[in-house]
Amino acid sequence: MVWKNKVMWEGTPDAGTAKYWIYREVVTNVYSWIGEVTYGSPTYFIDVASNPESHSDRYKIMVIDTCNNESDKSAYHNTMNLVISVFGSTMGLVWTEYETEDGSYIPDQYYIYKGTTPQTMTLLTTVTGSQNTYNDVNVFDLQYYMIGAHRNCNTDPAYSNKRDNGLVGINETSLIGTILIAPNPMLNTATLTIPNFNTRIAEPLQIMDITGKVVKSISTSSVKFDNNKTEIVIKKGELKPGVYFVELKADHTYRGKLIIE
C-alpha cells in the first residue's frame, strides 16, 4: 500500500472564501503551488506526489476570496518522519518532531501505535511532547508502527508515516535470528518460518513460557532445512493460552514470540 501526506486545516466561514491553495517546500524556504480545494469542500488535501516513507515535508496554505484577493501564506507545518533501528529484539523508534513555523502547534504528547498490520494498529504507549524516541523491547515478529502528535484542543491529530520492522535493512540477512510465526495467535497449529537458515544441524526447538521455563521441546531431526526458508509446523497440544517464546539454536540462536488463544 502506498501512503501519502494528508494536509488538513480549519475552515474560514463567513469570510468570503472561494478556495484554498496548498503549497509544498521544494527548495529551502521556496514553496511551490501543488493544488487547491474549493470552499465548502472537506478541508483537507492529499499530496499524491509526496513520499512520506522517505522524508518529511513542509506545507503552507493560502486563502483566496471571492474577489480573487490572496492572503499571506500560512506558517509552515512540517510532517513527522518515523525510522526504526533494530537491536536484537529491541525496536528503536526515532521520529522528527512535529514542527510549525510560528510554534503554534506544540504536542502535549506523542502517541505510539503498533500492530501486526497497518489496519490493526492500536495505542502502545505515550511519551511527552518533548521526547522523540522510544524503545520497544522483546519484539520477535513483524510489527508496524506509527506516531501521532496530539495536543489538548479541538484539532485533528497529526500522524507520521507507517513503518514496519521488516523493512529495516534491505538485505535478507537482517532476518537472520528471527522466527516468523503464522498464524499468530495460534489456535491449533502454526508454521514457524526461518529465513536464511544456513545449517543442517540444530538442537531441538524449545518453547518457553514468559518466565523462561521450557514447556515443550520438539525434535528437528525430521525437518527439511532450506537455505532460503525453513518451515516447521508445531501443534498446540497441551499448551495453555498465553504468550510463549520459541527458540532454536544452530549456527545462530533463532527466536520468535508465540501467542496461543
KAJO-V445038 format. One record per residue. PSI is psi in whole degrees, -180 to 180 (none if undefined). Layout:
# KAJO-V445038
psi: [PSI & PSI]
This chain:
# KAJO-V445038
psi: [138 & 126 & 146 & 157 & 137 & 114 & 125 & 151 & 167 & 137 & 170 & 76 & 152 & 36 & 12 & 27 & 136 & -39 & 168 & 134 & 140 & 136 & 146 & 143 & 126 & -30 & 157 & 120 & 15 & 123 & 137 & 140 & 131 & -6 & 177 & 159 & 126 & 151 & 140 & -17 & 162 & 138 & 69 & 161 & 130 & 119 & 95 & -16 & -1 & 160 & 72 & -19 & -21 & -38 & 165 & 169 & 157 & 139 & 149 & 158 & 159 & 144 & 131 & 126 & -179 & -10 & 13 & 22 & 141 & 134 & 171 & 155 & 147 & 169 & 147 & 153 & 131 & 124 & 163 & 149 & 124 & 134 & 153 & 135 & 140 & 127 & 87 & -119 & 12 & 127 & 115 & 111 & 129 & 134 & 152 & 142 & 147 & 124 & 139 & 149 & -36 & 5 & 20 & -19 & 98 & 112 & 138 & -37 & 155 & 131 & 129 & 121 & 149 & 145 & 166 & -15 & 160 & -30 & -17 & 16 & 137 & 168 & 124 & -52 & 180 & 155 & 163 & 162 & -9 & -2 & 151 & 29 & 155 & 139 & 120 & 114 & 161 & 51 & 120 & 4 & 180 & 128 & 145 & 148 & 153 & 147 & 136 & 139 & 123 & 148 & 158 & 73 & 175 & 63 & 155 & 146 & 157 & 144 & 151 & -177 & 163 & 134 & 139 & 153 & -10 & -13 & -1 & 113 & 132 & -34 & 145 & -17 & -17 & -18 & -7 & 132 & -6 & 136 & 120 & 135 & 131 & 137 & 154 & 103 & 150 & 140 & -62 & -43 & 161 & 151 & 125 & 123 & 129 & 103 & 149 & 42 & 114 & 30 & 157 & -2 & 125 & 150 & 169 & 147 & 131 & 138 & 125 & 149 & -177 & -12 & -7 & 1 & 131 & 119 & -14 & 138 & 129 & 126 & 143 & 13 & -28 & 6 & 135 & 105 & 140 & 134 & -31 & -42 & 117 & 133 & 138 & 126 & 129 & 155 & 150 & -46 & -126 & 10 & 133 & 157 & 140 & -169 & 133 & 161 & 133 & 135 & 137 & 123 & 125 & -124 & -26 & 171 & 118 & 133 & 154 & 163 & 126 & 134 & 131 & 129 & none]
